[in-house]
């Protein structure tokens, strides 16, 4: 079993999911904890290990690092990832890959040029409900996709945005309800259906809250590459609940995919349920599959095999966010990038 030395760049709240997974993975050792806020890096290192650094570029002179995990604000992902890949390091990047499709494509180009792997943290692809639904859809046992629906409803207001100065600003976060709360579910729509072809949509800020400037509501309509149409409704103005659902209508069944499980309603009225263990607490929406995805990334590295959440497939979600934000009802093609 090949061993990998890892640096975690960005030691804020989300980093604990990476730290825990890396500490439990027999293939990985955390060598460096990197954050411009030294105290953040020190707290991370005290729990998960690693030497504290405050500038990721210090890694480029180190001989004991193979992979970096980028867990920094959205707008910083492209430059850090590109620099690290050109320095010979593999990259596992938190979502979103980038704010702009242009920057995401630059990251993919850097991966191709350097031969370094670029994975993205869309951990919900590894949820048991997603895995089961993907296998059912791809098998064709219930026929072709007819239509689909996305529903995301969370609550994120001034208290949330006030905790991090980069959040709630288009320049640094790239959006709100879409690029932060809904992007995982947009990704699942694209992943499960075989790809979104075109999107038209609208977004708006509906809540009177001076803590942020970004959208807190969006809706969209899209065509799917395998045929069929989909709609979506996304908001972070829904108090005291967290709804994240992908509903997919096939010719002979309807699949409802949530973190809590998969429901299959067959056309003859038969219903089957596959319940899953769910996360609890304030950040339960992160789910329980970070470790599964990170483990899969390192297995793919060792075997030089395809990774379930590589940058090519993660690009679509970034394009969908941009399309919904800028469409104003005009249909926009989701182009992706040729591998």
N, C-alpha and C positions, 0 to 999 in steps of 0.2 A: 504494500500500500504506500503510494507516494505521499510524502509529507510536504506541506506548504506553509511558509512563513507569511504572516498576514499583518497588514497595517490597517487600522480603522481610522478613516479621515472624517472627522465630525463626531463629536461625542455627546450630543444632546439626547433628547428623549428617545428617539427611535433607535439609537445606537445600542440600547440594551438588548433589543431583539437579535442584533448581529452578534453582540458579545456573548450572549448566552449560547447561541447556536454554534459559534466558533469554539467556545470553551468545551462544548460537549462533543465536537467532531474529532474523531481520532486522527484525522488527516491534517488538522490545522493547529497552529500555534500563533497566538497573538503576540507579535514582537513590538509593535508600536501603537500608541494611542495618540492621535494627532488632532489638535483643535487650537484655533487662534485664541480661545479662552483657556488658558493653562489649567485653571481650576476644574473645568469640565473634563479635560483630558486626564487630570489626576484622579478624579472620581471614577472615571471609567477604568483606568489602569489598576486602581485599588481593588476593583471587583473582578475584572477579567484578565488582568495582566498587561504587560507591555511597557516599553520605555516611553516616556512622555516627550512629545515634540509639539511645537507651535506653528510650524511651517511644513506643509506636505512636501515641498521641494527638497527638504533635508533628506528625504527617503532616497533620493536619486544617487546619493553617495554611499548608501548602505548596501552591504552584500547579503544581508539576511532578511530580505523581503522579496516575495514572489507575486503577491496579490494584494490589491488594495480594495477595501470596501468604502465607497463614497456615501456618506450619510450627512451631507451638508445641505444648506438652502438650495432650492431648485436652480436659481440662476447661476450657481457656481459649478454645477455638474459638468458642463462641456469642457471648460478649460482644464479643470483638474483631471478629468478622464483622459483627455487628449495628451496632456503633459505626461501622465503616468504611463500610458501605452507607449509613447515614444521613448520613455525611459526603460522600456522592456518589461513592464509590469502588467499582469492581467487585472481586469477591473470588474467588480461587481457593484452596480450602481443602484441606489434607492430610486424609486419612482419619483417623479417622471424622469425619463431619460434626459429630457431638456424641456425648456419652455417652448422653444420654437422648433418646428420640423427642420429648418435649415441647420440649426446647431446639432440636432440629433443625427442628421445625415453626416455632418462633419465628424462626429464621434464614430459613426459606423465606418466611414472612410479611413479614419485613423486605425481602427481595428484591422481592416483589410490590409492596409499598408504595412503595419507592424507585425501582423500575425498574432497579436495579443487578443485574448478572449474578452468580450464585453457582454456581461449578463445584466439583467434588470430585475429588480425585486418586485415582481408581480406574483406574490406568494399565494394568492387565491387560486392560481392555476393548479396548485397542488392540493387544494381542499378535496376531501373524499367525494363530496357532492359534484364538484367540477370534473374530477377524473371519471366518475361513473357516467355523467351526462355526456362528456366528450366521446367516450367509447360507444354509447348508445347512438348518438347522432351519426358518428362516422361509420357505424356498422350498417346503417340504412334499414334497420329492422322495423322501424315505424314510418318509413318513407322519407320523403324530402321535407325540407324546412318550408313552411308556409308563411309564418310570421313570427315576430319576437317582440318582447317589451322589456325595457329596463326601468326599474324604479329605485331611486336612491333618495332617502329622506332622513337627514340628520339634523342636529342642532349645533351650529357654530356661530357664536355672536361675539360681542366686544371683548368679553373676558378671554376667550380663546385667542383672538387676534392680538390682544394686548400683551400676551406672554412672549411674543417673538417679533421684533421690529421688522423683519423681512416679510412676514406674513401679511396678507391683505393688500398687497401692492402688486400691480401688474408687472412692474419692472423686475421685482425680485421673486415673486411667487408665480406669476404668469396667469393668475386667475384665482378663483375661490372654490365654489362648490364643484366645478368641473374638474380642475386639474389636481385638486387635493382630495376631496371626499369621493368623487364619482369615478375617478380615472381607473380604479381597479375594476369597477363594474363595466365601464366602457370596454376595457381590455377583455373581460370575459365574454362580452357580446361578440367582439371581433374573433376571439380565439375559438369559442364554441361553434359559431356559425360558419367558420371557414373564411371569414373576412368580410369587412364592410366595404362596399364599392363607392357609394356616394352618401353625402350627408347634407341636409339642410336643417337649420335650427335657429333658435333665438335665445338670448340670455339677457338677464337684467339684474340690477340690484333693487330689491323690493322692500327690504327692511330699512328703516331710518336708524342708521347706526354709523356714527362718524369714525368708528375704530377701523373701518376697512373701506376700500374703494371697489373691490372686485365683485363679481356676480355672486348672488346667493340663490339664483333660480335659473334653470334652463330647461328647454324642451327641444326635441329633435325628431326628425324623420329620416330614415335611411334605406337604401337598397342594399341587398346582400349579394356577395359574389356568387353564391350557389343558388341564387333565386330567392324570392320572398322579400318582404319589407319588415322594417322594425321601427318602433317608436320608443322614446325615452322621456322620463320626467325626473329631474334632479334638483334637489334643494337642500340647503343646510339651515332652513328656517323652521324645521319641524321639531318642537320641543319634546323632550323626555322619551325619545324613541330612536331606534336606528334601523332603518329598512334598507336592505341591499338585495335586490331580487333581479334575476334574469329569468323570464318566462319564454319558452320556445315552443311554438306550435308546429308539430310535424303532421304529416298526413293522417296518421293513425294514433297519435298520442300528444299530450301536452306535458312538457317537462318544466318544473319550477325549481330553480336552483338558488339555494341560499347557503350561507355558512352553516346553518343549523341542519342542513340535509337536502335531500332530493326527493321530490314527489313526482311520480309518474301517473298520469291519468289517461288510461287507454280509452279508445273510442267506444268500446263496449261497456264502459262504466267501471271497469276494474281499476282500482287504485293501489299503487305500491309506494311504500315510504322507506327511505334509508336515512335514519337519523344520525347526526354526527355530534361529537363532543364539541362544545363551543367555548370560546374565551369569555371571561367575565371581567367586570371592573370598568374603569374609566376609558381604557383604550381597547376594549373588547373588539372594536371594529378592525383591529390589526389582524385578528384571527390567530390561528395556532400553527400556520404552515411555513413560517419563516425558516425554521430549522430544516424542514423537508426540502425546501427550495435551495437553501444554501448547501446542504449535503449533496443535492443533485448537481449543483454547479461544480463542486470539486470532483465528483465522479466523472463528469463530462470532461473536465480538464485532464484528469489522469488518462482517460480512455481516448482522448481527442475525438469525442463523439458529439453529436448535436445536443444543445442545451434547451430545455423546454421553454425558457424565457430569455432567448437571446435578443440582441438589440434590433435585429431586422423585424421581428414580430412585435416588439414593444413600440416601434415607431408609429404604428397605426393609431394607438391611443392618443399620442401627442397630436397627430394630424386631425383626429376627431375633435379634440378639445378646441384646436384652432378653427376648425371648420364651423363648429357650433357658435363660437364667439364672433366670427366674422361673416357668417352666412347671411343673416337678416332675411332668411327665407330663400336664399339662392342656393341651388344644389352645387356642392363642391366635391370633386373627386378625391378619394383617398388613394394616393398613388403608391405609397410604400417605396421600396428600393429593391432593385434586382440583386440577388445574391451571386 
